[in-house]
Amino acid sequence: MIGIKLAYYRKKDWKRFFKIIADRESMHDTWYDWHKDFEKTKRDLTNQGFDVVDIVVELDELTEYCRLKGIKNDGKARSQFVQAK
């Protein structure tokens, strides 16, 4: 079975997360909206036979990852960060 890592953002981190990302306009405004899509994506992937692994994103680690790589904190960077976990 193929494993897929999905970024998981905690509700308590959402406001801070939203402040540190470079692509706010492409992200959900609320954690609830994001979480609804997260659950749907996870369900769809599981139904397709994938083994889905939630990767809880620690914001300090993400910020440091982007700083060390010299990249902005956007969807591409977050995807790379999660896959590196």
GROMACS elastic network, one bead per residue, 0.5 to 0.9 nm:
[ bonds ]
;  ai    aj funct       b0    kb
    1    49     6  0.71338   500
    1    50     6  0.62146   500
    1    51     6  0.63378   500
    2    49     6  0.78713   500
    2    50     6  0.53976   500
    2    51     6  0.59168   500
    2    52     6  0.84964   500
    3    50     6  0.58218   500
    3    52     6  0.56854   500
    3    53     6  0.68857   500
    4    45     6  0.83790   500
    4    50     6  0.66767   500
    4    51     6  0.61291   500
    4    53     6  0.60419   500
    4    54     6  0.86009   500
    4    83     6  0.86184   500
    5    51     6  0.85772   500
    5    52     6  0.59486   500
    5    54     6  0.59664   500
    5    55     6  0.63750   500
    5    79     6  0.89634   500
    5    82     6  0.67386   500
    5    83     6  0.64487   500
    5    85     6  0.85988   500
    6    38     6  0.83201   500
    6    42     6  0.78942   500
    6    52     6  0.69699   500
    6    53     6  0.61274   500
    6    54     6  0.50687   500
    6    55     6  0.58206   500
    6    56     6  0.85242   500
    6    79     6  0.82967   500
    6    82     6  0.70956   500
    6    83     6  0.84238   500
    7    38     6  0.87010   500
    7    53     6  0.86879   500
    7    54     6  0.61016   500
    7    56     6  0.61570   500
    7    57     6  0.62577   500
    7    78     6  0.77959   500
    7    79     6  0.75038   500
    7    81     6  0.89618   500
    7    82     6  0.60835   500
    7    83     6  0.89604   500
    8    35     6  0.85333   500
    8    38     6  0.79373   500
    8    54     6  0.58712   500
    8    55     6  0.55026   500
    8    57     6  0.59127   500
    9    12     6  0.84956   500
    9    13     6  0.68085   500
    9    14     6  0.68568   500
    9    17     6  0.81615   500
    9    31     6  0.81552   500
    9    34     6  0.89213   500
    9    35     6  0.83820   500
    9    55     6  0.84854   500
    9    56     6  0.60480   500
    9    57     6  0.57450   500
    9    58     6  0.81412   500
    9    59     6  0.88230   500
   10    13     6  0.53098   500
   10    14     6  0.65037   500
   10    31     6  0.81647   500
   10    56     6  0.73167   500
   10    57     6  0.78347   500
   10    58     6  0.89413   500
   11    14     6  0.53006   500
   11    15     6  0.83355   500
   11    31     6  0.59649   500
   11    32     6  0.81219   500
   11    35     6  0.87377   500
   12    15     6  0.75401   500
   12    16     6  0.85409   500
   13    16     6  0.55435   500
   13    17     6  0.58686   500
   13    18     6  0.85634   500
   13    58     6  0.87601   500
   13    59     6  0.77635   500
   14    18     6  0.59818   500
   14    19     6  0.86190   500
   14    30     6  0.76853   500
   14    31     6  0.61003   500
   15    18     6  0.52039   500
   15    19     6  0.64700   500
   15    30     6  0.86113   500
   15    31     6  0.85713   500
   16    19     6  0.51198   500
   16    20     6  0.64672   500
   16    21     6  0.89836   500
   16    59     6  0.82441   500
   17    20     6  0.53599   500
   17    21     6  0.64188   500
   17    59     6  0.68291   500
   18    21     6  0.57499   500
   18    22     6  0.86894   500
   18    23     6  0.88588   500
   18    24     6  0.64890   500
   18    27     6  0.82496   500
   18    29     6  0.82097   500
   19    22     6  0.83275   500
   19    24     6  0.80431   500
   20    24     6  0.88492   500
   20    59     6  0.86423   500
   20    63     6  0.79345   500
   20    73     6  0.72374   500
   21    24     6  0.61898   500
   21    72     6  0.78421   500
   21    73     6  0.50620   500
   21    74     6  0.59477   500
   21    75     6  0.85891   500
   22    25     6  0.86200   500
   22    72     6  0.63855   500
   22    73     6  0.53832   500
   22    74     6  0.53330   500
   22    75     6  0.86305   500
   23    26     6  0.56696   500
   23    27     6  0.67564   500
   23    73     6  0.76338   500
   23    74     6  0.54754   500
   23    75     6  0.72888   500
   24    27     6  0.51604   500
   24    28     6  0.77897   500
   24    29     6  0.80339   500
   24    74     6  0.85464   500
   25    28     6  0.79374   500
   25    29     6  0.84545   500
   26    75     6  0.87116   500
   27    30     6  0.87304   500
   27    34     6  0.78257   500
   27    75     6  0.87654   500
   28    31     6  0.71629   500
   28    32     6  0.86152   500
   28    33     6  0.60812   500
   28    34     6  0.54026   500
   29    32     6  0.86464   500
   29    33     6  0.71370   500
   29    34     6  0.77507   500
   30    33     6  0.53555   500
   30    34     6  0.63701   500
   30    35     6  0.85667   500
   31    35     6  0.58187   500
   31    36     6  0.84678   500
   32    35     6  0.50363   500
   32    36     6  0.61394   500
   32    37     6  0.87557   500
   33    36     6  0.52647   500
   33    37     6  0.65659   500
   33    38     6  0.86909   500
   34    37     6  0.52925   500
   34    38     6  0.60825   500
   34    39     6  0.87051   500
   35    39     6  0.60841   500
   35    40     6  0.85429   500
   36    39     6  0.52939   500
   36    40     6  0.63328   500
   36    41     6  0.87240   500
   37    40     6  0.50289   500
   37    41     6  0.60482   500
   37    42     6  0.84550   500
   38    41     6  0.51927   500
   38    42     6  0.60789   500
   38    43     6  0.85443   500
   39    42     6  0.50907   500
   39    43     6  0.60473   500
   39    44     6  0.85265   500
   40    43     6  0.50969   500
   40    44     6  0.60403   500
   40    45     6  0.85714   500
   41    44     6  0.50948   500
   41    45     6  0.61247   500
   41    46     6  0.84974   500
   42    45     6  0.52446   500
   42    46     6  0.60884   500
   42    47     6  0.85392   500
   42    52     6  0.66308   500
   42    53     6  0.89464   500
   42    54     6  0.89297   500
   43    46     6  0.51005   500
   43    47     6  0.60568   500
   43    48     6  0.86217   500
   43    52     6  0.88854   500
   44    47     6  0.50978   500
   44    48     6  0.63215   500
   44    49     6  0.89257   500
   44    50     6  0.89940   500
   45    48     6  0.50150   500
   45    49     6  0.65793   500
   45    50     6  0.55117   500
   45    51     6  0.77656   500
   45    52     6  0.71108   500
   46    49     6  0.51338   500
   46    51     6  0.62059   500
   46    52     6  0.65027   500
   47    50     6  0.73037   500
   55    82     6  0.65562   500
   55    83     6  0.89641   500
   55    85     6  0.76097   500
   56    82     6  0.86335   500
   57    60     6  0.87757   500
   57    61     6  0.77344   500
   57    62     6  0.70123   500
   57    78     6  0.88070   500
   57    81     6  0.87511   500
   57    82     6  0.75494   500
   58    61     6  0.53870   500
   58    62     6  0.62536   500
   58    63     6  0.87376   500
   59    63     6  0.60598   500
   59    64     6  0.85379   500
   60    63     6  0.51157   500
   60    64     6  0.61572   500
   60    65     6  0.85279   500
   61    64     6  0.51240   500
   61    65     6  0.60163   500
   61    66     6  0.86467   500
   61    81     6  0.89754   500
   62    65     6  0.50277   500
   62    66     6  0.62757   500
   62    67     6  0.85849   500
   62    73     6  0.79587   500
   62    77     6  0.87255   500
   62    78     6  0.73317   500
   62    81     6  0.68361   500
   62    82     6  0.89347   500
   63    66     6  0.52865   500
   63    67     6  0.61730   500
   63    68     6  0.86789   500
   63    73     6  0.72838   500
   64    68     6  0.60209   500
   64    69     6  0.84733   500
   65    68     6  0.52824   500
   65    69     6  0.61689   500
   65    70     6  0.84341   500
   65    71     6  0.85221   500
   65    77     6  0.86449   500
   65    81     6  0.70897   500
   66    69     6  0.51593   500
   66    70     6  0.58299   500
   66    71     6  0.50842   500
   66    72     6  0.61598   500
   66    73     6  0.60908   500
   66    77     6  0.69546   500
   66    78     6  0.85743   500
   66    81     6  0.83627   500
   67    70     6  0.50159   500
   67    71     6  0.64811   500
   67    72     6  0.78671   500
   67    73     6  0.87744   500
   68    71     6  0.79223   500
   69    72     6  0.88204   500
   71    74     6  0.84083   500
   71    77     6  0.70467   500
   72    76     6  0.90000   500
   72    77     6  0.69939   500
   73    76     6  0.79780   500
   73    77     6  0.57220   500
   73    78     6  0.66892   500
   74    77     6  0.53165   500
   74    78     6  0.61520   500
   74    79     6  0.85859   500
   75    78     6  0.50903   500
   75    79     6  0.60629   500
   75    80     6  0.86168   500
   76    79     6  0.51365   500
   76    80     6  0.62777   500
   76    81     6  0.86324   500
   77    80     6  0.50835   500
   77    81     6  0.60842   500
   77    82     6  0.86615   500
   78    82     6  0.61779   500
   78    83     6  0.85931   500
   79    82     6  0.52369   500
   79    83     6  0.61915   500
   79    84     6  0.86109   500
   80    83     6  0.51593   500
   80    84     6  0.61409   500
   80    85     6  0.88613   500
   81    84     6  0.52101   500
   81    85     6  0.66852   500
   82    85     6  0.52884   500
